[in-house]
Amino acid sequence: MSGLRDAVLKTLLGRGRSSHGHAWGHKHTDTVCSYVQTIRTAFTVAASRWQGHITVQETTGGCMILFDGKALRTPARFPLILPNRALALAVAAEWQWQDDMKIRPFTMPLMSLAATAIDQPKHRNLVVNTLLTYLHADSACCRDAPGPLSARQAQVYDPIVEWASKALQTEITISDSIFGSEQPEEAIEAVRCYLEGLSAWQLAATERLIGTCRSLLVGLAVSEGHLDLTQALQAARLEEEFQIDRWGLVEGGHDVDQANAKVQLAAPSLFLRLL
């Protein structure tokens, strides 16, 4: 137990590069620190209730996770082989945290992403084409009529749209039309080219980010490290938080949604940093 715990913490804290080889900077420190704190708590709780022995072993193509010496497998029965030791240790930590009587998938977001990348339940072209449909109804581009909400949208989303335009080298249209924002063909092809250039691992995490943010542009900004977790949460939940500020927070509803959004954003963000 202690060997895996120490290895996970050392590896997570020691990773200093993003999935694209760029230096992390301060924006990614909170991603690792928050997940490390979760792991510390997990190991403290799990020590007395998990009877199996989880190990990580190098193999052809990466690192394999073993349970009592036997390789763990994905839902499609493929061996659970991660591309590097850092990600393997993080996924292993999620397994180590499980109750010995029941596996709780909702506590294993990194495992879920790894299984999606390995099994690829949906054809890659279908994933890319589905993500492209977000562009015309992207929350960063579709604005409310002039008023308090549209002012907040401009404050949060305009810098993201500007960043995306430069990163993708294309013009992106902003509209307050009820029919959405019709994007030029050049923008669609630029996004398609970006998505098709991702590995299966990167695509699985990016798909989760885009779905959680309900915005292709915000999801890409998070995946590329342009937004930290606080900024990502603000952008992903802008309209909900606007309504909360106006009408108040409903306990057992809004707070649960906020917590879930944090997990759904933090997990794929960390997943990408560990690749």
SULTA-V699836 format. One record per backbone hydrogen bond with DSSP energy under -1.0 kcal/mol. CO is the residue of the C=O (numbers start at 1). NH is the residue of the N-H. E is the energy in kcal/mol with one decimal. If there is no record, write none. Layout:
# SULTA-V699836
co:CO nh:NH e:E
co:CO nh:NH e:E
This chain:
# SULTA-V699836
co:1 nh:5 e:-2.6
co:2 nh:6 e:-2.8
co:3 nh:7 e:-2.0
co:4 nh:8 e:-2.6
co:5 nh:9 e:-2.4
co:6 nh:10 e:-2.4
co:7 nh:11 e:-2.4
co:8 nh:12 e:-2.8
co:9 nh:13 e:-2.2
co:10 nh:14 e:-1.3
co:18 nh:21 e:-1.8
co:22 nh:18 e:-2.6
co:25 nh:28 e:-1.1
co:28 nh:32 e:-1.6
co:29 nh:33 e:-2.7
co:30 nh:34 e:-2.4
co:31 nh:35 e:-1.6
co:32 nh:36 e:-2.9
co:33 nh:37 e:-2.2
co:34 nh:38 e:-1.6
co:35 nh:39 e:-2.3
co:36 nh:40 e:-2.7
co:37 nh:41 e:-2.2
co:38 nh:42 e:-2.7
co:39 nh:43 e:-2.9
co:40 nh:44 e:-1.8
co:41 nh:45 e:-2.2
co:42 nh:46 e:-3.1
co:43 nh:47 e:-1.6
co:46 nh:49 e:-1.9
co:46 nh:50 e:-1.9
co:53 nh:68 e:-3.0
co:55 nh:66 e:-3.0
co:57 nh:64 e:-3.5
co:59 nh:62 e:-1.9
co:62 nh:59 e:-2.9
co:63 nh:82 e:-3.1
co:64 nh:57 e:-3.0
co:65 nh:72 e:-2.6
co:66 nh:55 e:-2.2
co:67 nh:70 e:-1.7
co:70 nh:67 e:-3.3
co:72 nh:80 e:-2.9
co:74 nh:77 e:-2.4
co:78 nh:74 e:-2.7
co:79 nh:81 e:-1.7
co:80 nh:65 e:-1.5
co:82 nh:63 e:-2.9
co:84 nh:88 e:-1.8
co:85 nh:89 e:-2.6
co:86 nh:90 e:-1.7
co:87 nh:91 e:-2.4
co:88 nh:92 e:-2.5
co:89 nh:93 e:-1.9
co:90 nh:94 e:-1.2
co:91 nh:95 e:-1.7
co:92 nh:96 e:-2.5
co:93 nh:97 e:-1.1
co:95 nh:98 e:-1.6
co:104 nh:107 e:-2.1
co:105 nh:108 e:-2.2
co:108 nh:112 e:-2.1
co:109 nh:113 e:-1.9
co:110 nh:114 e:-2.4
co:111 nh:115 e:-2.7
co:112 nh:116 e:-2.0
co:113 nh:117 e:-2.3
co:114 nh:118 e:-2.2
co:115 nh:119 e:-3.1
co:116 nh:120 e:-2.1
co:123 nh:127 e:-2.0
co:124 nh:128 e:-2.4
co:125 nh:129 e:-2.5
co:126 nh:130 e:-2.2
co:127 nh:131 e:-2.4
co:128 nh:132 e:-1.9
co:131 nh:134 e:-1.3
co:132 nh:135 e:-1.3
co:135 nh:138 e:-1.1
co:136 nh:181 e:-2.6
co:138 nh:141 e:-1.6
co:138 nh:142 e:-2.3
co:141 nh:175 e:-2.6
co:147 nh:151 e:-1.8
co:148 nh:152 e:-1.8
co:149 nh:153 e:-2.5
co:150 nh:154 e:-2.3
co:151 nh:155 e:-1.9
co:152 nh:156 e:-2.2
co:153 nh:157 e:-3.3
co:154 nh:158 e:-1.4
co:157 nh:161 e:-2.7
co:158 nh:162 e:-2.5
co:159 nh:163 e:-2.2
co:160 nh:164 e:-2.8
co:161 nh:165 e:-2.5
co:162 nh:166 e:-1.7
co:163 nh:167 e:-2.9
co:164 nh:168 e:-2.9
co:165 nh:170 e:-1.7
co:175 nh:143 e:-2.9
co:177 nh:180 e:-1.5
co:184 nh:188 e:-1.7
co:185 nh:189 e:-2.4
co:186 nh:190 e:-1.9
co:187 nh:191 e:-2.2
co:188 nh:192 e:-2.5
co:189 nh:193 e:-2.5
co:190 nh:194 e:-1.8
co:191 nh:195 e:-2.7
co:192 nh:196 e:-2.7
co:195 nh:198 e:-1.4
co:199 nh:203 e:-2.8
co:200 nh:204 e:-1.9
co:201 nh:205 e:-1.6
co:202 nh:206 e:-2.7
co:203 nh:207 e:-2.7
co:204 nh:208 e:-1.5
co:205 nh:209 e:-2.2
co:206 nh:210 e:-2.7
co:207 nh:211 e:-2.3
co:208 nh:212 e:-2.4
co:209 nh:213 e:-2.7
co:210 nh:214 e:-1.4
co:210 nh:215 e:-1.3
co:214 nh:139 e:-1.1
co:215 nh:219 e:-2.0
co:216 nh:220 e:-2.2
co:217 nh:221 e:-2.1
co:218 nh:222 e:-2.1
co:219 nh:223 e:-2.4
co:220 nh:224 e:-2.1
co:221 nh:226 e:-2.2
co:221 nh:227 e:-1.4
co:222 nh:225 e:-1.4
co:228 nh:232 e:-2.6
co:229 nh:233 e:-2.5
co:230 nh:234 e:-2.0
co:231 nh:235 e:-2.2
co:232 nh:236 e:-2.8
co:233 nh:237 e:-1.9
co:237 nh:241 e:-2.9
co:238 nh:242 e:-1.9
co:239 nh:243 e:-2.0
co:240 nh:244 e:-2.2
co:241 nh:245 e:-2.5
co:242 nh:246 e:-1.3
co:243 nh:247 e:-3.3
co:244 nh:248 e:-2.6
co:250 nh:253 e:-1.7
co:250 nh:254 e:-1.8
co:253 nh:257 e:-2.2
co:254 nh:258 e:-2.3
co:255 nh:259 e:-2.1
co:256 nh:260 e:-2.5
co:257 nh:261 e:-2.3
co:258 nh:262 e:-1.9
co:259 nh:263 e:-1.8
co:260 nh:264 e:-2.6
co:261 nh:265 e:-1.5
co:262 nh:266 e:-2.8
co:263 nh:267 e:-2.4
co:265 nh:269 e:-1.4
co:266 nh:270 e:-2.7
co:267 nh:271 e:-2.7
co:268 nh:272 e:-2.2
co:269 nh:273 e:-1.7
co:270 nh:274 e:-1.8
